[in-house]
Amino acid sequence: MRCDEIQERFIDLMYSERGTPPASPELQAHIDSCPACRKQLEEFKGVQGTLRLWKDEPPLHPVSLPRHDYFFRPRRPALWRALRYAGIAAMLLIALLVLANPEIKWNKEGFYFKTSLPWGVSRSDYYTKAEARDLIKRALDDSETQMTETTRLMMDRLLDTIDQERWMDFRLVRLQAAQNRNKN
């Protein structure tokens, strides 16, 4: 056996644990006859003995790791709670103003604020079903017209770009053909 094959099997000689095969007589014979392998095995056994004597020491300062618990939530400061309640109050105020249908004016004469709440408004301030359908139909027609016009403009730009690229390709082919003619 070669020394490198023996060195791979030093584990068999260093540990005699249950479940590991015992060292073969051929391996033991090589160790007895080769001083280099014997010296290296003795060094490994010395390190193994030193490691067995080593004891863990307690840390000088207690180690505190950050808590990574998803269910742990630190207490929020009072400022954040106050801001949350202020946000809720602002949303409720905005919702009330939307329902109140306010009319607000600010001019040289001053500030003018008027609301028309649903329970104080006459029936004539509401749209009928037919009027609402007509308003929705006009809005949809306007948006469809705008979308169609936008699509047409985009297609025009696309066709212009394609024409420009074809023209550039055509000029490049003519230029290369002229260069080839000059070479011949």
N, C-alpha and C positions, 0 to 999 in steps of 0.2 A: 504493500500500500504506500501511496505517496503521502507526504506530510500535509498537503492541503486537504486531502480526503480525511485524514486523521483529525485535523483541526476542526472540521465540520462536525465531528462526532465527539468533541470534548464534553458536550452536555451529558452524554451517557456516562462519562467518568466522574463528572462533578456532582451530579444529583443521583441519589439512590432512593427515588420515591416509588411508591406503588404505582403501577401502570406504565412505568418506563422500562424498556428492556434493559437487562444487565449488559455491561460492557463485554464485548466478545474477547476471547483469549488472544485473537490476532491483534486486536486494538491494544490490549495490555502489553503484548510482546513488543509492538512497535514503540510504545512509550518507554519501555524499559531499555530499548536499544538506541533510541534517538535522543541525544541530549537537548536539541533545540525544542522539540515537542514537549519534553519533560519539563524544561524551564518555563515554557509558556503556560503549561497546565498548572504548575506551581504558582505562577503569578496570578492566574485566574482564581485559584483556590484561596490565595491570600486576600484578594479583593472580596471574594465571597465571604470570608471570615470577618473582614472589617465591616461589611454591610450588615452581617448578622448582629454585630455589637452596637450598631447605630440605633439610637432611640430618638423618637420625635420629641421636640421641645415645644412647650406651649408658647404662643406668640407673646411678645413683650406688651403689646397693646391689643385690646379686644378688637376683633375684626367685625365690622358691621357692614353687611351687604345691602344694597338697595333692594327694597321690597318690590317684587314683580308680581303682585297679586292683582288679577284683573277685577276682583271684587272689592279691592281696597280703594277707596276714594278719599283723598284728604278733604278735610273740612274747607269749605269755600269761605273766603273772607266776607264780611258783611257788605262790602262795597259791591261785590259781584251779585249777591242776592238782591241788593237794592237796584242795581242796573237791570236785572232780569224783571223785577216787578215794574220798573219804569217802562221797559219795553212792552210789557203786556198792557199797561195802561195806555201807552201811545197807540197800540194797535186797536184797542177798544174805542178810543177817541176817533181814530180814522174811520173805523167801521160805522160809528154813529154819524159822522159827517157825510159819509157816502149815502147812508140811508136817508139823511135829512135833506139831501139835494140842496146844498147851500149856494147862495148867490153872494159873492163877495166882490166888493168894489173898493178901490183905493184911488182917490184922486185929490185934487187941490182942496176940495170941500171937506175931505176927511175919509174916514173908514166907514163902509156900509156893509152890513152883514144881515142877510135874510135867509131863512130856511123855509122850505115848504114840506113839512112832514106829511106822510101819506094819509094819516087820519084827519088832517086839517085841510086837505085839498079837495077841490070839487072833481067830479067825474070827468070833466072836460079836459083836465090836464093829462089824462092818460091816452095812449094810443089804442085804437081798436085792433083786432086781430088782422084785419085786412091792411090797415096802415103799417103795422109792425112787419107783416110779410112783405109789403112793398118796400119798406126801408131796408130790410135784410136783402131782398132781391137786388136793389140798386147797389148796395154795398158790395155784394158778391160780384155783380157785373163789373163794377169799377175795378175790383181787385183782379178779376179775370182778364180784363182789358190791359191792366198794367202788367200782369204776368206775361201775357201774349206779346206785348210790346217789348218787354225786357228780353224775352226769348228771341224775338226777331233781331234785336240789336246784337245779342250775343252771337247768333248765327252769322250775321253780316261780318262781324269782327273775325270770326273763325274762318270764313271764306276768304277774307282779305289776307289773313295770315297765310293760308294755304297758297294763295296766288303769289304772295311775296316769296315764299319758300321755293315754289316751282320756278319763278323767274331767276332766283339766285342759283338754283341747281342748273338751269339752262345756261346761264352765263358762265358757270364753272365748267360745264361740259364744253362750251365753245372755246373757253380759254385753254383748256387742256388739249383740245383738238388743234388749236393754233400752235401751241408749243410743240406738239408732236410733228406737225408739218414743218416747223422751223428746224427741228432736229434732223429730219430726213433731207 
